[in-house]
Amino acid sequence: MPQDHFVAQTYLKHFGDPNRDGMLNAYRKRDGHQFPCWPNDVCREWDGDLNDLLTEKSLLGDFRQMVEPYWNESVANAESGRPTYHDKFVIAMYMAHLMTCTPAWRRVGVSHHNQLLAMHLSFAKKMKEKYGGQPNLPVETITMIERGEIALDTDPDYIKALVTKNLVHYAWTMYNEDWTFVRSDSAEPFLTSDNPVAMKYSGAPGEAVRRFLPLTPRLCLALKFDSVANPAAERLMPEELKKGLAQPPKGAIGYVAANEELCWHLNRYQAQAAEGLVFSSRLSDADRQLVAKCANFRLDVECVQFPDPAGDPDAMIQGSILRVREVRDSI
């Protein structure tokens, strides 16, 4: 069984410390420990490229291999200010992967599925008690779930299979979003982590979700997901897939310069979203202190349920809030 990288060495090598021959400076959230490491030594999992629940078991590994050979060239073109359509799609593909296929996102996917399924079963039980029917519904088991005596446990490979099958759809959505590349010319380089796609979202109604992916210590990609303001980001349709990248993306590309304060905020989002490790291209007490302050933050999901606005007593609205927040039992 090989240990496959869920964050590619090709990506991590851009954050190597030139004073350490390209080694990463790692900061562990659990205990604040700082240590040097090579990109080959971190962000690995056994048989990570495979999934036995898929008909094509190597589908995720095949997707990763589609991106990695073009990564360095696409990042270099983005740094130069002249990314092509192909570069934008390469970066979108890998960002889609990092948003769904790291252990952090798999953990959240499992929690999300468990919570929604528990709410669905409770509602089904309520309807059975009210109207009868559903003779095979395990009412006693559902009651035990509601009392916390037993818990649902979704197979992480099931979540991994679901997101793997939709990676191209996710990539297409991001490809058509408006992109902003943030340049850091200050003394504050961008950090990355074992969960490199950070986010900013409080859960407030109507707030756009912002995602951030550092590409190098001097360049970070920022995306604002707002389906109302930017309805052009659509799911990939079969006819569009046949056209390939012959047409330009619907979203624009822009560049902004970041001062030290903005870089610090982006690094804070990165340290908060990290699952266990934060990586820096420099050895810094400031980075170590930032990681320590963010030790109890992590990506989390909360499923919610509301009565039907139309007043139907036999209907409920279920949803979820995905955000990075402080969770005291996270370590």
SELO-380126 format. One record per residue: residue in three letters; x, y, z of N, C-alpha, C in turn. Coordinates in pm, whole numbers, plus 32768, in hexadecimal, padded with zeros to 4 digits. Layout:
! SELO-380126
ALAXYZXYZXYZ;...
! end
This chain:
! SELO-380126
MET80557F8880008000800080008058807D8000;PRO804C80D07F9A809D814C7F96805D81B97FEB;GLN80AF82178016807D828E8059807382FC7FF0;ASP7FF9831F7FCD7FE083857F677FCA840C7FA7;HIS7FF684747F637FEB84FD7F987F6385397F78;PHE7F18855F7FE17E9A85A67FC87EB4863A7FAE;VAL7F29866D7FD67F5C86EE7FA77FE086CF7F61;ALA7FE686EB7EE1805686BD7E8E80DA86FE7EB4;GLN814486AF7EA681CA86E77EB981E3875B7E59;THR81AE874E7DE081C087B77D7D818A883C7DB0;TYR811A88377DF680E088B07E33813688DF7EA8;LEU815988847F03819F88AA7F7E822B88DF7F64;LYS826B88B07EF982F588DB7EDE830089727EC7;HIS829489B17EA082978A427E8D82A88A8C7F12;PHE82908A467F8182988A86800483158A5B8051;GLY83778A23800A83F389FC804984448A748077;ASP848B8A6280E484DE8ACD811D85658AD080D5;PRO85868B3B808E86078B408047867E8B3780A5;ASN866B8B58812586D78B4E818686E78AC181BE;ARG868D8A678196869389DD81C48691897D814D;ASP86C889A980DD86D089558065864889258035;GLY85DF8974804F855B8951801D85048904807F;MET853488EF80F984E188AD815D8471890B818A;LEU840388D281B78394891F81ED83AA89378281;ASN837D89A982B0837589C2833F82E689A2836B;ALA82D6893583B58251890783DD82328932846C;TYR81B4895684828184897C8506810A89258525;ARG811188D8859180A6887B85B3804088BF860E;LYS7FC188BB85E67F5A890186327F4388C186BB;ARG7F4F883F86C27F2B87F8873D7F7B882787B6;ASP7FFE883987A48053885C881680B288D087FB;GLY80A6890E878580FA898087658188895D873C;HIS81A588DB872E822D88B0870E825488DD8681;GLN82CD891086728302893885F0836F88D785C8;PHE836F88AE854883D68851851983E688608481;PRO845E8846844E8473884883BD844C87C18380;CYS842087C3830483FB874682C18401875B822A;TRP840F86ED81E4840A86F18152837A86E08124;PRO8355871580B082CE8701807C82A6866E8070;ASN83078616805B82E88588804E82BB854B80D2;ASP82DA858C814382C3854F81C6823B85708202;VAL81EF85CA81C5817185F8820280FE85EC819F;CYS808485FB81D4800985FC81827FFC857C8130;ARG8010850A81738007848881307F9F84318176;GLU7F6883D3812A7F0E836F81647F1A82EE8112;TRP7F03827E81557F1281FD81137EAA81ED80A4;ASP7EDA81CA802F7E8381B27FBA7E2182247FA3;GLY7E51829D7FB27DF983117FA47DC383247F17;ASP7E0882EF7EB27DDB82FE7E287D6B829D7E03;LEU7D4E823D7E5B7CF081D17E3A7C7181DB7E8D;ASN7C0681A27E567B8881997E9F7B3C811E7E6D;ASP7B2B80BB7EC47AEA803E7E9E7A56804E7E84;LEU7A1B80BF7EAB798C80D47E94796D81087E09;LEU79D4812A7DBE79C2815B7D3679D880EA7CD2;THR799080ED7C6479A6808B7BF97A3580987BC4;GLU7A6181147BB07AEC812E7B8C7B3681567C0B;LYS7B7580F77C4B7BAE810B7CD07C1B81767CD2;SER7C5E81897C627CCD81EA7C5D7CA282717C27;LEU7C20828E7C297BED830A7BED7C2C83867C2C;LEU7C3A83887CB07C7483FC7CF17D08840B7CCD;GLY7D51839C7CCD7DDD83A27CA57DEE83D17C16;ASP7D9383A57BBE7D9983D07B327D8084667B26;PHE7D2384997B777D0785297B767D8285777BA3;ARG7DC085497C0E7E38858D7C417EA7858F7BD8;GLN7EB685217B907F1F85197B2C7F0385727AB3;MET7E8485957A9F7E6285F17A327E93867E7A50;VAL7E9986A27AD07EB9872A7AF87F4D873F7B0F;GLU7F8B86E27B58801186F97B8C8079871B7B22;PRO807B86DC7AAC80E386FE7A4A80DF878F7A1A;TYR806C87D07A26805C885979F3806088C27A62;TRP806C88967ADF805D88F47B4F80C789617B4F;ASN8144893B7B4681B0899F7B5081A58A087AE2;GLU818889DD7A69817C8A3C79FA81068A9A7A0F;SER80958A647A3E801F8AB87A5380358B1C7AC3;VAL80798AF27B2E80978B4F7B9A80F88BBC7B6A;ALA815D8B957B1C81BB8BF87AE781738C5E7A8F;ASN81158C317A3D80CB8C8E79E880718CE97A3B;ALA80388CB37AA77FE78D077AFF803E8D707B43;GLU80B68D4A7B6C81118DAA7BAA813A8E187B49;SER81488DF47ACA81728E567A6581028EB77A3F;GLY80878E967A6780158EE97A437FD88EC779BE;ARG80008E5479847FCD8E3078FF7F9A8D9E78FD;PRO7F3F8D7B79567F0A8CF279537EAE8CDC78DB;THR7EB88C69789D7E628C44782D7DE28C02785F;TYR7D868BE478017D0E8B9978267D368B127862;HIS7D9A8AD478257DC88A5278557DFE8A5E78E4;ASP7E4B8AC678FF7E808ADA79867E0F8AEA79EB;LYS7DA98B3679C47D3A8B4A7A217CF28AC77A3E;PHE7CE68A7279D97CA189F379EF7CF889957A42;VAL7D7B89947A2C7DD489417A7C7DCA89687B10;ILE7DD189EA7B2C7DC98A177BB67D3F89FB7BF0;ALA7CD58A0D7B9F7C4E89EF7BCE7C3F895B7BEF;MET7C7989057B9C7C7188767BB67CB388527C3A;TYR7D2A888A7C527D6F88647CCD7D2E88A57D47;MET7CF9891D7D377CB1895A7DA67C3589087DC9;ALA7BEF88D67D637B7B887F7D7B7BA488047DCB;HIS7C1587CB7DA77C4887577DEF7C6787797E81;LEU7CAB87E97E987CD1880E7F207C5988387F74;MET7BEB88617F347B7388877F7D7B1F880F7FA5;THR7B3D879A7F727AE487277F8A7B2C86A87FB4;CYS7BAC869A7F937BED86187FA17C5B8613800B;THR7C63867580617CC0866D80D27C7886298147;PRO7CC185F281A77C8085B7821D7C2486178267;ALA7C47869982697BF286FA82AD7B6786FF826D;TRP7B64870781E97AE3870E81A47A98868981AC;ARG7AE1861B81B17AA0859881BF7A5F858D8249;ARG7AA585BD82AF7A6B85BE833679EA860F8339;VAL79ED868382FA797686D882F57906869482A6;GLY792A8652823778C6860B81E87882859D8235;VAL78CE85548286789584EB82D978348527833F;SER785F85938382780985D583E5778A860A83A4;HIS77988645832F7726867C82E676C2860E82C5;HIS76F2859E8292769A8530826D765784F482E8;ASN76A184E48354766984AD83D075F985058406;GLN76128589840975AE85E58440752F85E983EC;LEU753F85F4836774CA85FB8310747A85798314;LEU74BF8508831874798488831D742C847983A0;ALA746784A4840F7422849C849073A484F3848F;MET73AC856B8456733785C2844E72CC858483F4;HIS72F78549838472988509832872508495836D;LEU729A844383B6725D83D083F971FB83FD8466;SER721F846584AF71C584988517714384CC84DB;PHE714E8510846A70D685438429708284D183F2;ALA70C3846B83BA707A83F68388703283B083FA;LYS707083A7846D7030836A84E26FB683BB850D;LYS6FC38440850C6F53849685306EDD848184D2;MET6EF7847684506E8C846083EF6E4D83D683FF;LYS6E9D837384236E6682EE843A6E0982ED84B3;GLU6E358332851D6DE0833885946D5F83838579;LYS6D6283DF851C6CEC843184FE6C8F83EC849C;TYR6CC883A884356C75837383C96C8082DC83B8;GLY6CDE829D83FC6CF1820F83E86D4281F4836B;GLY6D3E8179833B6D8B815382C56E1C813A82E7;GLN6E70812F82816EFF8116828F6F1C80A482F2;PRO6EEB802C82D46EF87FBD83336F897F96834F;ASN6FE47FB582F470707F8E830970C57FFB834B;LEU7087806A836F70D380D583AF70FF80A8843B;PRO718280AE845B71B3807E84DD719B80E5854C;VAL712080ED857B70F8815585DB714A814B865B;GLU715D80D4868F71A780C4870C723880F486FC;THR727380D3868A72FD80FF8671730481978666;ILE72A381D3862272A082658614729282A6869D;THR7240826D86F2722F82A2877A72B4829D87C6;MET7300823387B47382822887F673E3829087C1;ILE73DA82AD873F742E831587057409839D8741;GLU738883B8874D735A84388784738584498816;ARG738C83DB886073B683E288EC744D83E188FC;GLY749683D3888D752783D188937561834D88C2;GLU751482E388C17543826188EE7596821A8883;ILE75788236880875C98205879875DD82798737;ALA7640826C86E1765E82D88683766E82A085F6;LEU764982F08595766182CC850A76F582DB84EB;ASP77268289849177B5828C847077C6827483DB;THR77C982E0838E77D882D682FD786682AC82D8;ASP78728255827878F582288249793A829E8203;PRO79B082C7823279F7833681EF7A12831C815C;ASP7A24829F81367A3A828080A979BD829B8055;TYR79488295809278CD82B8804B78CE834D8028;ILE78F383A1808A78FE843180707969844B8007;LYS79DA840780137A4684167FB37A1983F27F26;ALA79C983887F1B7998835E7E97793983C77E5C;LEU78E183FE7EB0788284627E8078C984DD7E47;VAL792A85127E92796C858C7E6479C7856F7DED;THR7A0384F97DE87A5A84D77D777A0B84D77CF5;LYS799384A27CF8793F849C7C80791585267C50;ASN791C858A7CA978EE860F7C84795F86757C77;LEU79DB86467C757A4B86A47C727A4A86FF7BF8;VAL7A2786C87B857A26871B7B0C79B987867B15;HIS794887637B5178DD87C67B64790C88387BBE;TYR794F88157C2D7981887B7C8779E888D37C3F;ALA7A3F88947BF27AA788E07BAB7A6889407B46;TRP7A0289117B0279C089677A9E798089E07AE0;THR794389CC7B5579088A3C7B9D79718AA57BBE;MET79E38A797BF27A4C8AD97C177A8E8B187B9D;TYR7A998ACC7B327AD48AFF7AB77A878B797A84;ASN7A038B7A7A9979AF8BE57A6779958C547ACC;GLU79D08C4A7B4479C48CB57BA67A268D277B85;ASP7A098D9E7BBD7A6A8E0B7BB97ADE8DEA7C16;TRP7B598DFD7BE77BD08DDD7C357C1B8E5D7C57;THR7C508E617CD17CAA8ECC7CFA7D2A8E8D7D2F;PHE7D998EAE7CEF7E1B8E837D217E518EF07D7D;VAL7E748EC97DF67EA88F277E597F408F177E5F;ARG7F868F827E44801A8F7F7E48804A8FB77ECE;SER80AB8F737F0880E98FA37F8281768FD37F64;ASP818C90547F6B8211908C7F5C824790BB7FE2;SER81FF9096804E822990C180D3828690588110;ALA82A9906F818D82FF901081D382B08F978204;GLU822E8F9481EA81D68F29821C81B48EC981AA;PRO81F98E5681A081D78DF68136815A8DA78159;PHE81198D7180F580A18D21810C80C58C988144;LEU80748C6A81A280818BE481D980288B85818B;THR80438B0281987FE78A9D81677FDA8A3281D2;SER7F9489C481B37F788962821C7F5488DB81DF;ASP7F2C887E82367EFD87FC82097E6B880281DB;ASN7E31887981DE7DAA889281A97DAE891C8168;PRO7DEF892880F37E1A89AC80C07DAC8A0C8096;VAL7D3289DC807D7CC88A3980547C848A6E80D1;ALA7CAC8AE680FA7C708B25816F7BEE8B6B8147;MET7BA18B9381A97B238BD6818B7B028C4181F1;LYS7AAF8C9F81C57A7B8D08821C79E48D0B8209;TYR799E8CE38273790C8CE1826D78D88CD482FB;SER78828D2F8326784E8D2C83AE77CE8CDD83BB;GLY778C8CC08348770B8C7D834C76968CDD8347;ALA76B18D5F834076458DC2833C75F98DB782B8;PRO75748DC482BB75248DBC824075508E2581DA;GLY755E8DFA815D75818E5580F276158E7180E3;GLU76678E42814176F78E5A813977368DFF80D1;ALA778C8E37807D77D38DE6801B78438D97805F;VAL785C8D20802C78C88CCD805E79478CF08013;ARG79B28D09805B7A328D27801D7A938CB58038;ARG7ADA8C8C7FCF7B3C8C207FDA7BC58C557FAF;PHE7C2D8C217FF07CB48C517FD67D128BD97FC7;LEU7D5F8BD97F5B7DC28B717F447E4A8BB27F28;PRO7EAA8BA97F857F318BDA7F687F718B847EFD;LEU7FAA8BC37E997FF08B7A7E2E80868B797E45;THR80B98BE57E7C81468BF37EA381498C4E7F1E;PRO81BB8C5F7F5E81C18CBE7FCD81A38D4E7FA6;ARG81A08D6B7F2481888DF37EF681088E047EA5;LEU80BB8D987E9280438DA07E3F7FD58D487E79;CYS7F608D867E8D7EED8D3E7EC47E738D577E6C;LEU7E298CEE7E507DAF8CFA7E007D388D0D7E5D;ALA7CE58D717E407C6D8D8E7E8F7BF38D827E36;LEU7B908D367E637B128D267E1A7A9E8D4A7E74;LYS7A3E8D8F7E3A79C38DB27E8179508D667E42;PHE79168D0B7E8F78A88CBA7E5C78248CFD7E7F;ASP77E58D367E1B77688D7E7E2E77108D637DB5;SER76B68D017DC276648CD87D4E76048D457D22;VAL75E48DA27D7B758A8E107D5575D78E777D04;ALA764E8E9C7D36769D8F037CF276E18ECD7C74;ASN76FF8E4C7C7377468E117C0277038D8E7BD8;PRO768E8D987B9276488D1E7B6B768B8CD37AF8;ALA76FB8D087AC5773D8CC87A5277808C457A77;ALA77A08C317AF877E08BB57B2277788B477B23;GLU77838AEB7AC2771E8A837AB1775D89F97AB8;ARG770989967ACF7739890C7ACB775888E57A3A;LEU77B7888D7A2D77E3886279AA7777880E7966;MET7750883378EF76EE87E878A3773587967838;PRO76F98726780D773C86CF77AB77688717772C;GLU7715877176F9773B87B5767D77B088137694;GLU77BA884E770D782B88A5772B78AC88557739;LEU789F87DD7770791487887780794F876576F7;LYS78F9874F76957929872D760E797587A275CF;LYS794D881B75F27990889075BA7A1A88A475F6;GLY7A2F886B766E7AB0887C76AF7AC6890C76D8;LEU7B3E893E76C47B6289C576ED7B708A227674;ALA7B228A05760C7B2A8A5875937AF58AE575AD;GLN7A9A8AF0760F7A628B72762F7AA38BA876B0;PRO7AB08C2C76BA7AEB8C6577347A928C4F77AD;PRO7ACA8C4E78257A778C43789E7A1F8CBD78AD;LYS79AF8CAB78F179508D1A7901797E8D7D796B;GLY79D38D5179C77A038DA97A307A818DF47A06;ALA7A968E697A3F7B0A8EBC7A217B7E8E997A7F;ILE7BF68ECB7A5E7C6D8EBA7AB17CA68F437ACF;GLY7CC18F5D7B4E7CFD8FDB7B767D6C8FC67BDB;TYR7DBC902E7BF07E2B90287C4E7E22909F7CAE;VAL7E4290877D2E7E4A90F27D917EC990DF7DE3;ALA7EFE914C7E157F7291477E6E7F4291457EFE;ALA7F8590F57F507F5E90E97FDC7FC891258036;ASN7F9A917280977FF891A480FB800A913A8167;GLU805C915881C8807C90F68230800190CE8281;GLU7FA6912D82977F2E910F82E67ED490AB829E;LEU7EBE90C0821C7E6B906381D07EAB8FD881CC;CYS7F2F8FD381B97F748F5281BA7F608F0A823F;TRP7F668F5682AB7F548F19832F7EC88EDE833D;HIS7E638F24830C7DDA8EF183137DCB8E7182BF;LEU7E038E7182487DFB8DF981F47E448D848236;ASN7EB38D9F82787EFB8D3682BF7EAC8D048338;ARG7E628D5E83767E0E8D3483E67DA18CD483B7;TYR7D638CF283457CFF8C97830F7D3F8C0F82F2;GLN7DB98C1282BF7DFE8B95829D7E1B8B43831B;ALA7E4C8B8483837E6B8B3D83FF7DED8B088442;GLN7D808B5184387D038B2384737CCB8AAA842A;ALA7CD68AAA83A57C9C8A3D83567CF389BF8355;ALA7D7289CC83797DCB895883777D9788EB83D2;GLU7DA6887083A77D7987FF83F97DDE87E18468;GLY7E5E87DC84467EC187BB84AB7F468801849B;LEU7F698824841D7FEB885C84017FE088DB83AD;VAL8030893E83D0803F89B8838180CF89BE8350;PHE80E189E882D2816789EA8296818D8A78826E;SER820E8A98828682418B1D826582C68B10821C;SER82E18B7381C983628B77818183CF8BB981D3;ARG83AE8BDC8250840F8C1D82A684018BE48334;LEU84698BEE838184648BCC840F84448C4B845C;SER83D18C4C849F83A08CCB84D583568CB78558;ASP837A8D0485BC832F8D04863982A28D3B8624;ALA82948D9985C982118DD385AD81B38D688575;ASP81E58D14851A81938CA984E4816E8C448550;ARG81CF8C2285A581B58BC38611814B8BF88670;GLN81518C78868F80EE8CB486E880648CB986A8;LEU80618CD486267FE18CD785DF7FA08C4D85E1;VAL7FEE8BE485C57FB88B5D85C77F868B398652;ALA7FCD8B6286BA7FA38B4687437F1D8B888762;LYS7F0A8C0287307E8C8C4887487E178C058700;CYS7E358BBE86947DCC8B7F86437DBE8AEA8660;ALA7DFC8ABC86CB7E048A2C86E57D7C89EA86F0;ASN7D188A2E87267C9589F0873D7C308A0C86CD;PHE7C5D8A4986627C048A6285F17C0D89EF858E;ARG7B9E89D4854B7B9E896F84E37B23897F848B;LEU7B28893E84197AB6893983BF7A4788E68400;ASP79CC891A83FD795F88D6844178DD88ED83F6;VAL787E8893840A77FC88A083C9778E888D8431;GLU772888DE842676B488D4847F763788C7842A;CYS75EF885A843A7572884683F074FE88808440;VAL74A488C383FC74358908843E73B288E083FD;GLN734588F2844672C188CC8417725C89368441;PHE7205895E83E271A389C683FD7118899883D1;PRO70B089CC8413702889AF83E5701089E9835A;ASP6FB589AF83136F9289DE828D6F5C8A6D8294;PRO6F978ACD82486F668B58824C6ED38B658223;ALA6EA48B0681D16E198B0C81A56DBA8AD68210;GLY6DF08AA0827B6D9C8A7082E86D7189E082DE;ASP6DA68995827F6D82890882736DC088BB82E8;PRO6D6D888083406DA4883A83B46DEE87B9838F;ASP6DD8878B83166E17870F82EC6E8F87278290;ALA6EC9879D829B6F3E87BE82496FA5880682A0;MET702287EF82807090883282C670F8885D825E;ILE714288C4827F71B388EF822D723488CB8277;GLN72898880823573088858826F737A88978221;GLY73E088C08267745388FD822674CF88EC827B;SER753A892C825375B78920829D760789A18292;ILE765789BB82F776AF8A2F82FB773E89FC8306;LEU778E8A1782A1781A89EE829F78708A6882BB;ARG78C88A5C831F791C8ACE834379948A9B8394;VAL79F18AF683AB7A618ADA84047A438B1F8487;ARG7A478AD384F57A268B0D85767A778ACD85E5;GLU7A738B0B86587ABD8AD686CA7A708A628707;VAL7AB289F287147A76897A874E7AD7894987B9;ARG7AAF895588357B0D893E88A37B3D88AE88AC;ASP7AEF884F887C7B1A87C388837B5987948802;SER7B8D87F387B37BC387CF872F7C4C878F8735;ILE7C94879B87A67D17876087AF7D22870B882D;
! end
